[in-house]
């Protein structure tokens, strides 16, 4: 049995940054282990950390290695997660069995947000969140991300939710759960691969300091420890062609039905279908969104550190 005195274990760099009140940005590891083809995944994992550093912040990539949860991975552990051999996909509910059995796994949004908040990190940058799936009325399929964010005080910089989901239903659910949503430089909720999902956002900010002010106001208000979502759209020039997106997504959903794919297998199947059917263009749009979110996350972390 593996028990760690500290959960998560902080890298020296992350611990020092927290002690000195320097900006730190949490990064998830699922994109490295399960979101990208090898060997490009390791290159992207390293690149995202470099983007955080370029903005003057410290990256804390989160993962579980041999039953120990880490915030901040050294080169060997990052390579282990990217290697993919026996690397599981860990949601928040999988953390306890993973730690107890000595498993190695990449953390999803829910697990990363949980561990980051526990480590005292306030800003987390990712690609697109999970949410309410299409045909929810039949399947009751909703990502664990939403409920976890409703009870975790962390600021998540994202390009909205994955466009394969039911975006209006997801926004409705976030409202019900009391999770704050602000558009960054946009009055439309981003569409992951697309700059806009077509859905409006109620609040728009234009500067990292404004996001930090909202975070401070959250703390001043007290109340439930819920998250703040900063919805940051991919640049128009880097988005997936909207017509191509809609056509390919319709084909993907049809294929998913025909094969009877359900539950956790739906998202990876649909995303994989989009990558193949768009000749890799959806993957490039996804990466462009993640890079933008990581750079913005570092700037927000800097503005937050400046307030402390």
Residue pairs with C-beta under 8 A, 6 or more apart in sequence:
1 100
1 102
2 66
2 67
2 68
2 99
2 100
2 101
2 102
3 99
4 67
4 68
4 69
4 99
7 69
7 99
7 115
7 118
8 62
8 69
8 70
8 71
8 115
8 118
8 119
9 68
9 69
9 70
9 71
10 18
10 60
10 70
10 71
10 72
10 119
11 60
11 70
11 71
11 72
11 73
11 74
12 72
13 58
13 72
14 24
14 58
14 60
14 71
14 72
14 119
16 22
17 23
17 24
17 57
17 58
18 24
18 119
18 120
18 121
21 305
21 308
22 57
22 58
22 305
23 56
23 57
23 58
23 123
23 298
23 301
23 302
23 304
23 305
24 57
24 58
24 59
24 60
24 121
24 123
24 301
25 52
25 57
25 58
25 59
25 60
25 121
25 123
25 124
25 125
25 294
25 297
25 298
25 301
26 60
26 62
26 71
26 112
26 113
26 115
26 116
26 119
26 121
26 123
26 124
26 125
26 154
27 48
27 49
27 52
27 59
27 60
27 61
27 62
27 112
27 124
27 125
27 126
27 294
28 61
28 62
28 106
28 107
28 108
28 109
28 111
28 112
28 124
28 126
29 45
29 61
29 62
29 63
29 73
29 81
29 106
29 107
29 112
30 89
30 106
30 107
30 108
30 109
30 112
31 41
31 44
31 45
31 126
31 127
31 290
32 41
32 42
32 44
32 45
32 61
32 78
32 81
32 82
32 106
33 41
33 63
33 81
33 82
33 84
33 87
33 89
33 105
33 106
34 87
34 89
34 106
34 268
35 41
35 127
35 271
35 286
36 44
36 283
38 82
38 83
38 84
39 82
41 82
42 78
42 79
42 82
44 287
44 290
45 61
45 78
45 81
45 82
46 78
47 291
48 59
48 61
48 290
48 291
48 294
49 59
49 61
51 291
51 294
51 295
51 298
52 58
52 59
52 125
52 294
52 295
52 297
52 298
53 59
54 295
54 298
55 295
55 298
55 299
55 302
56 298
56 302
57 297
57 298
57 301
57 302
58 72
59 72
60 71
60 72
60 116
60 119
60 121
61 72
61 73
61 78
62 69
62 70
62 71
62 107
62 111
62 112
62 115
62 116
63 69
63 70
63 73
63 77
63 81
63 104
63 105
63 106
63 107
64 70
64 90
64 95
64 98
64 99
64 103
64 104
64 105
64 107
65 73
65 77
65 80
65 81
65 104
66 102
66 103
66 104
67 98
67 99
67 100
67 101
67 102
67 103
67 104
68 99
69 95
69 99
69 115
70 77
71 115
71 116
71 119
71 121
73 81
80 87
80 104
81 87
81 104
81 106
86 104
87 104
87 105
87 106
88 94
88 98
88 103
88 104
88 105
88 106
89 105
89 106
89 108
90 98
90 103
90 105
90 106
90 107
90 108
90 111
91 108
91 110
91 111
91 144
92 108
92 110
92 111
92 113
92 114
92 144
92 148
93 110
93 144
94 105
94 111
95 107
95 111
95 114
95 115
97 103
98 105
107 115
108 130
108 144
108 145
109 126
109 129
109 130
109 143
109 145
109 148
109 149
109 156
110 130
110 143
110 144
110 145
110 148
110 149
112 124
112 126
113 124
113 145
113 148
113 149
113 152
113 154
113 156
113 227
114 148
114 152
116 124
116 154
117 152
117 153
117 154
121 154
122 153
122 154
122 155
122 215
122 301
122 304
123 154
123 155
123 157
123 297
123 300
123 301
123 304
124 154
124 155
124 156
124 157
124 297
125 156
125 157
125 158
125 290
125 293
125 294
125 296
125 297
125 298
126 156
126 157
126 158
126 290
126 293
127 158
127 159
127 192
127 286
127 289
127 290
127 293
128 158
128 159
128 160
128 161
128 162
128 163
128 192
128 286
128 289
129 143
129 145
129 146
129 149
129 156
129 158
129 160
129 161
129 162
129 170
129 229
130 143
130 144
130 145
130 146
130 161
130 162
130 165
130 267
131 142
131 143
131 145
131 146
131 161
131 162
131 165
131 166
131 167
131 169
131 170
131 173
132 141
132 142
132 143
132 146
132 165
132 166
132 169
132 170
132 172
132 173
133 139
133 141
133 142
133 143
133 165
133 166
133 266
134 164
134 165
134 166
134 253
135 141
136 142
136 166
136 169
139 262
141 262
141 263
141 266
142 173
143 165
146 170
146 173
146 174
146 177
146 179
147 177
149 156
149 174
149 177
149 179
149 226
149 227
149 229
150 177
150 178
150 179
150 224
150 226
150 227
151 224
151 225
151 226
152 225
152 226
152 227
153 218
153 219
153 225
153 226
153 227
154 227
154 228
155 211
155 215
155 227
155 228
155 229
155 230
155 300
155 304
156 227
156 228
156 229
156 230
157 184
157 230
157 232
157 293
157 294
157 296
157 297
157 300
158 190
158 229
158 230
158 231
158 232
158 293
159 190
159 191
159 192
159 231
159 232
159 233
159 234
159 289
159 290
159 292
159 293
160 167
160 189
160 190
160 191
160 192
160 197
160 231
160 233
161 167
161 170
161 192
162 192
162 267
162 271
163 191
163 192
163 193
163 194
163 197
163 245
163 249
164 249
164 252
164 253
164 266
164 267
164 270
164 271
164 274
167 189
167 191
167 197
167 198
167 199
168 199
171 181
171 189
171 199
174 181
174 229
177 226
178 224
178 226
179 226
179 227
179 228
179 229
180 214
180 218
180 226
180 227
180 228
180 229
181 189
181 201
181 202
181 203
181 229
181 231
182 201
182 203
182 204
182 205
182 211
182 214
182 228
182 229
182 230
182 231
183 189
183 190
183 201
183 203
183 204
183 205
183 231
183 233
184 204
184 205
184 206
184 211
184 230
184 231
184 232
184 233
184 296
185 204
185 205
185 206
185 232
185 233
186 195
186 196
186 201
186 204
186 231
186 232
186 233
187 200
187 201
187 204
188 195
188 196
188 197
188 198
188 199
188 200
188 201
188 233
189 196
189 197
189 199
189 200
189 201
189 231
190 196
190 197
190 231
190 232
190 233
190 234
190 289
191 197
191 198
191 233
192 234
192 286
192 289
193 234
193 239
193 240
193 245
193 274
193 282
193 285
193 286
193 289
194 234
194 239
194 240
194 242
194 245
194 285
195 233
195 234
195 235
195 236
195 239
196 233
201 231
205 211
205 214
205 230
207 303
208 296
208 299
208 300
208 302
208 303
209 303
209 306
211 228
211 230
211 300
211 303
211 304
212 300
212 303
212 304
212 306
212 307
213 307
214 228
215 228
215 304
216 307
218 226
218 228
230 296
230 300
232 289
232 292
232 293
232 296
233 239
233 289
234 285
234 288
234 289
234 292
235 288
235 292
238 284
238 285
238 288
238 289
239 285
239 288
240 278
240 281
240 282
240 285
241 281
244 278
244 281
245 274
245 278
245 282
248 273
248 274
248 277
248 278
248 282
249 270
249 274
251 273
251 277
252 269
252 270
252 273
252 274
252 277
253 270
255 273
256 266
256 269
256 270
256 273
259 269
261 269
271 282
274 282
275 282
275 283
